[in-house]
Amino acid sequence: MIISFVKESILYRRGIGFKTDFFTLRNDFIGYIFSLLGKGVLHRRMKYQELISYLESTFNGLNHLKEFAYSMRKKYYAKKLKKNIS
């Protein structure tokens, strides 16, 4: 995922523009960063609830990040529930 982000940024810097929608690219990058936080690669390991609490206390004005974290948490637990049912 990060390699595609780097390729897109190189194309943009050359003046060619993005080959995909910018919002899709941004969401993919945020998802990648959040997944690294969940694995403990960038910082100490943070579960979704801890990440959401951190975003609420630290980045109070960036509602997009909080909503994105809520959405990722919902998808994660839906996937986990589906896996447990199977």
C-alpha positions in Angstrom: 0.0 0.0 0.0 2.8 2.5 0.9 4.5 1.7 -2.4 1.5 2.8 -4.4 1.3 6.0 -2.3 5.0 6.7 -3.1 4.4 6.1 -6.8 1.4 8.4 -6.7 3.4 11.1 -5.0 6.1 10.9 -7.6 3.6 11.2 -10.4 2.1 14.2 -8.6 5.5 15.9 -8.1 6.3 15.5 -11.8 3.1 17.4 -12.6 1.2 14.5 -14.1 -1.4 14.5 -11.3 -3.0 11.6 -9.5 -4.0 8.6 -11.5 -6.6 7.7 -8.8 -8.9 9.9 -6.8 -7.1 11.9 -4.2 -9.6 11.1 -1.5 -9.2 7.3 -2.1 -5.4 7.8 -1.9 -5.7 9.8 1.3 -8.0 7.2 2.9 -5.6 4.4 1.9 -2.7 6.2 3.5 -4.6 7.0 6.7 -5.7 3.3 6.9 -2.1 2.3 6.5 -0.9 4.6 9.2 -3.6 3.4 11.6 -2.8 -0.3 10.8 0.8 0.4 11.7 -0.3 1.9 15.0 -2.4 -1.2 15.6 0.6 -3.4 15.1 2.9 -1.2 17.2 5.2 -0.3 14.4 5.1 3.5 14.6 4.4 3.9 18.2 3.3 1.7 21.0 0.5 -0.6 20.1 -2.9 1.0 20.2 -6.3 -0.7 20.0 -9.1 1.1 18.2 -10.7 2.5 21.3 -7.4 3.8 22.6 -6.7 5.3 19.2 -10.1 7.0 19.1 -9.6 8.4 22.6 -6.1 9.6 21.6 -7.5 11.3 18.5 -10.3 13.0 20.5 -7.9 14.4 23.1 -5.1 15.3 20.8 -6.6 16.2 17.5 -9.9 17.6 18.6 -10.4 19.6 15.4 -9.7 16.8 13.0 -13.0 15.0 12.9 -12.1 13.1 9.7 -9.5 11.1 11.5 -11.9 10.2 14.3 -14.6 9.1 11.8 -12.1 7.1 9.9 -11.0 5.3 13.0 -14.7 4.6 13.9 -15.2 3.2 10.4 -12.1 1.0 10.6 -13.1 -0.3 14.0 -16.5 -1.2 12.7 -15.1 -3.0 9.7 -12.5 -4.9 11.9 -15.2 -6.2 14.3 -17.5 -7.1 11.5 -14.8 -9.1 9.9 -13.8 -10.7 13.2 -17.4 -11.7 13.9 -17.8 -13.1 10.4 -14.7 -15.2 10.9 -15.9 -16.5 14.2 -19.3 -17.5 12.8 -17.7 -19.5 9.9 
